[in-house]
Amino acid sequence: MRVFKNLEELPEFKNTVITIGTFDGVHKGHQKILKRIIDIAKSRNGESILITFYPHPRFVLQPGNKDLKLLNTLDEKISLLENFGLDNLVVAPFSKGFSQMPALTYIKDFLVENFQPNTIVIGYDHHFGFNRSGDIDLLKEYQKVFQFQVEQISKETIEDIAISSTKIRKALLAGDIETSTHLLGHPYQLSGYVIKGEQIGRTLGFPTANIQLTVNYKLIPKTGVFAVMIHIQGENYKGMLNIGFRPTIEGNSKTIEVNIFDFNKNIYGEEISITLVKRLRDEKKFKNLEALKEQITSDKKEALACFE
């Protein structure tokens, strides 16, 4: 899969089949659309292209909205999309100016000029251009003028995608990792950098790496303890993760800490990716550090059993 982040660097594509969207989560509903554009492209000896935007349009158009949380960072989305056989991913820069482009200009100067589409695959509710004035009917009106075909994604599929996205967010916020994994078609992931913590885990015999997420708009699941897989320095490890406020030591801010099994390296500043396998329990307050240590020992046994 080729990834383009600059429209000035796009090559001349051949027989392109394109779709456009945020594809946040790259869940099973999105995967149906990916399969469709890939299948059409193969049947026409062409190329499949997913066009997505960065930053997310709502961050640009509603800058004060702190409620929008995404399932993927851009890097996580790219990593997921590499698994599906897509030929090209174009990450188009989104700006206030871009949002004010008239709908017909968007078709002519953005879609046709850059991608020479043979086929455009979009949903009935897809809107584009200034004041969201462009839609599938406008694309159909200009099919012959610009010599492309338009294929509509069914209303059922589009609604399924919206429902799935909502269900995934609700499941993660409820700590229901089984449901989120099922709907996504892959485990949920958190990624960030290892920063210095208070090193209390080390005194308990369970050193933890404190994680600072790469973005502040990433959806963080319900607090608790999780069995996880960790990818760091090109290797995969098993471990357990705590998301929470560390009530036993009177913590006052939410932290994300991971204990990597059979690992003893200095990794401060390193990039780390954590895949959630199973939620083991709620976070709770213990009467002392010894009781906490006993519980963590038990958590480790339960986590290891998840990988057997």
C-alpha positions in Angstrom: 0.0 0.0 0.0 1.4 3.4 -1.0 0.7 6.3 1.3 0.5 9.9 0.1 0.3 12.9 2.5 0.9 15.6 0.0 -1.3 16.2 -3.0 1.6 17.7 -4.9 3.4 14.4 -4.9 0.6 12.2 -6.3 1.5 10.1 -9.3 -0.7 9.6 -12.4 -3.0 6.9 -11.3 -4.6 4.3 -13.7 -8.2 3.2 -13.8 -8.8 4.3 -10.2 -11.6 3.2 -8.0 -11.9 5.6 -5.1 -13.8 6.0 -1.9 -13.7 8.8 0.6 -14.2 8.8 4.3 -12.6 9.1 7.8 -12.7 5.2 8.3 -12.1 5.7 12.0 -11.6 2.3 13.6 -11.3 0.6 10.2 -14.0 -1.7 11.6 -15.9 -4.6 9.9 -18.3 -2.1 8.2 -15.4 -0.1 6.7 -13.8 -3.4 5.6 -16.8 -4.2 3.4 -16.3 -1.0 1.5 -12.5 -1.6 1.2 -13.2 -5.1 -0.2 -15.7 -3.6 -2.7 -13.3 -1.0 -4.1 -10.4 -3.5 -4.2 -12.6 -6.0 -6.1 -13.8 -3.5 -8.7 -10.2 -2.2 -9.2 -8.9 -5.8 -9.8 -11.7 -6.5 -12.2 -10.8 -3.4 -14.2 -7.0 -3.8 -14.0 -6.9 -0.6 -12.0 -6.0 0.8 -8.6 -8.0 1.2 -5.4 -7.7 4.5 -3.5 -9.0 5.5 -0.1 -9.0 9.2 0.4 -9.2 10.3 4.0 -8.5 13.7 5.6 -6.2 15.0 8.3 -6.9 16.6 10.6 -10.4 15.2 11.1 -12.8 17.7 9.5 -14.7 18.2 12.8 -11.6 19.3 14.6 -11.2 22.1 12.0 -14.8 23.0 11.7 -15.7 22.7 15.4 -12.4 23.7 17.1 -14.0 24.1 20.5 -15.5 20.6 20.5 -13.6 18.6 23.2 -16.1 15.7 23.1 -14.9 14.1 19.8 -12.8 11.1 20.6 -11.4 8.9 17.8 -10.7 5.2 17.7 -7.4 5.6 15.7 -4.5 8.0 15.5 -3.4 8.5 11.9 -0.5 6.1 12.3 -2.7 3.4 13.7 -5.2 3.8 10.8 -2.4 3.5 8.3 -1.1 0.4 10.1 -4.6 -1.2 10.1 -5.3 -0.4 6.4 -2.1 -2.1 5.3 -3.8 -5.4 6.1 -6.5 -5.3 3.5 -4.8 -5.2 0.1 -5.6 -1.5 -0.6 -3.3 -0.1 -3.3 -3.2 3.6 -2.2 -4.1 5.7 0.8 -4.2 9.4 0.3 -4.3 11.5 3.4 -5.5 14.9 2.1 -4.8 17.9 4.3 -8.1 19.4 5.6 -8.4 23.1 6.3 -11.1 25.8 6.7 -10.2 26.9 3.1 -10.7 23.4 1.7 -14.1 23.2 3.4 -15.2 26.3 1.5 -14.5 24.9 -1.9 -17.7 24.9 -4.0 -19.0 21.3 -4.6 -18.4 21.4 -8.4 -14.9 22.7 -7.9 -14.3 19.8 -5.4 -15.4 17.3 -8.1 -13.3 18.9 -10.9 -10.2 20.2 -9.2 -9.9 17.8 -6.3 -11.3 14.4 -7.4 -10.9 14.5 -11.2 -7.6 16.4 -11.3 -5.9 14.4 -8.7 -7.3 10.9 -9.0 -8.7 10.5 -12.6 -11.4 8.3 -11.2 -12.9 5.5 -13.2 -15.4 4.7 -10.4 -16.4 6.6 -7.2 -17.9 4.5 -4.5 -19.7 6.5 -1.8 -22.8 6.3 0.5 -26.1 8.0 -0.2 -25.5 10.4 2.7 -22.0 11.5 1.7 -21.7 15.3 1.4 -18.9 17.5 0.2 -18.0 21.0 -0.8 -19.0 24.4 0.8 -22.0 24.0 3.2 -22.0 20.3 2.4 -23.9 21.1 -0.8 -22.5 18.3 -2.9 -23.9 14.8 -2.7 -24.2 11.6 -4.7 -26.8 13.2 -7.0 -24.4 15.9 -8.1 -21.7 13.3 -8.8 -24.2 11.3 -10.9 -25.1 14.5 -12.8 -21.5 15.0 -13.9 -20.7 11.3 -14.6 -20.7 11.8 -18.4 -18.9 15.1 -18.3 -15.9 13.8 -16.3 -16.2 10.1 -17.5 -16.5 8.3 -14.2 -19.1 6.0 -12.8 -20.7 6.4 -9.4 -21.5 3.4 -7.2 -23.7 3.9 -4.2 -22.9 2.1 -0.9 -26.3 0.8 0.3 -28.2 2.7 3.0 -28.1 -0.5 5.1 -24.3 -0.7 5.0 -23.9 3.0 5.8 -26.3 2.7 8.8 -24.5 -0.5 9.9 -21.2 1.5 9.9 -22.6 4.3 12.0 -24.2 1.9 14.4 -21.0 -0.2 14.7 -18.9 2.9 15.4 -21.3 4.0 18.2 -21.4 0.4 19.6 -17.6 0.2 19.6 -17.2 3.5 21.5 -19.9 2.4 24.0 -18.3 -1.0 24.5 -14.8 0.5 25.1 -16.2 3.0 27.6 -18.0 0.2 29.4 -14.9 -2.0 29.4 -16.4 -4.6 27.1 -13.3 -5.5 25.2 -14.9 -8.7 23.7 -17.6 -6.7 22.0 -15.2 -4.0 20.7 -12.9 -6.6 19.3 -15.7 -8.4 17.6 -17.1 -5.3 16.0 -13.7 -3.9 15.0 -12.6 -7.2 13.6 -9.3 -6.6 15.4 -8.2 -5.7 19.0 -8.3 -2.1 20.1 -4.9 -0.4 20.3 -3.3 2.4 22.3 0.0 4.0 21.2 2.3 6.6 22.8 5.7 7.2 24.3 7.2 5.9 27.5 7.6 8.7 30.1 9.0 8.7 33.6 6.6 7.8 36.4 6.8 7.6 40.2 8.3 4.1 39.9 6.0 2.6 42.6 5.6 -0.5 40.5 9.3 -1.2 40.7 9.2 -1.2 44.5 6.4 -3.9 44.3 8.4 -6.0 41.9 6.2 -5.1 38.9 8.0 -2.2 37.1 5.7 -0.3 34.8 6.2 1.9 31.8 4.1 5.1 32.0 2.5 5.9 28.6 1.8 9.3 27.2 -0.6 8.9 24.3 0.6 10.4 21.0 -2.7 12.4 20.7 -5.2 13.8 23.1 -8.3 12.9 21.1 -7.8 9.1 21.4 -10.7 7.3 23.1 -9.4 5.7 26.3 -11.3 2.6 27.5 -12.9 2.3 31.0 -10.4 2.3 33.9 -9.2 -1.1 35.0 -6.6 -3.8 34.5 -6.1 -5.5 31.1 -4.1 -8.3 29.6 -2.3 -6.8 26.7 0.3 -7.4 23.9 3.0 -4.8 23.7 5.0 -3.9 20.5 8.2 -2.0 21.3 11.6 -1.8 19.6 10.3 -4.1 16.8 9.4 -6.9 19.2 6.2 -8.2 20.7 5.7 -9.0 24.5 2.9 -10.0 26.8 2.0 -7.9 29.7 -0.7 -6.2 31.7 -2.0 -2.6 31.6 -3.6 -0.4 34.3 -5.7 2.6 33.2 -6.8 4.6 36.2 -6.2 6.9 39.2 -4.1 4.5 41.4 -6.4 4.9 44.5 -4.2 2.9 46.8 -1.4 5.5 46.6 -4.0 8.4 46.5 -3.3 9.2 42.8 -5.2 12.3 41.5 -4.8 12.0 37.8 -5.5 9.3 35.3 -2.4 7.3 34.2 -1.8 4.5 31.7 0.9 2.1 32.9 2.0 -1.2 31.4 4.0 -4.0 33.0 5.9 -5.9 30.3 6.5 -9.5 31.2 10.1 -10.8 31.0 11.5 -7.5 30.1 14.2 -5.4 31.6 15.4 -2.5 29.3 15.5 1.2 29.6 12.8 2.4 27.2 12.2 6.0 28.3 11.2 8.0 25.2 10.5 4.9 23.1 7.4 4.6 21.0 5.1 1.8 22.2 1.9 0.2 20.9 -0.4 -1.7 23.2 -3.1 -4.1 22.0 -6.0 -4.9 24.5 -6.6 -8.6 24.8 -8.9 -8.9 27.8 -10.2 -6.7 30.7 -9.3 -8.5 33.9 -10.9 -6.4 36.6 -12.0 -2.9 37.8 -9.5 -0.7 39.5 -9.9 -0.7 43.3 -8.3 0.7 46.4 -6.3 -1.7 48.6 -5.6 -1.2 52.3 -1.8 -1.2 51.8 0.9 -1.8 49.2 1.3 -5.5 50.3 -2.4 -6.2 49.5 -1.9 -4.4 46.1 1.2 -6.6 45.4 -0.8 -9.8 46.1 -3.5 -8.7 43.7 -1.0 -7.8 41.0 0.6 -11.2 41.4 -2.9 -12.7 40.9 -3.5 -10.4 37.9 -0.3 -11.6 36.2 -1.4 -15.3 36.5 -4.8 -14.4 35.0 -3.2 -12.4 32.2 -0.8 -15.2 31.3 -3.7 -17.6 31.1 -5.3 -15.4 28.5 -2.4 -16.1 26.1 -2.5 -19.9 26.5 
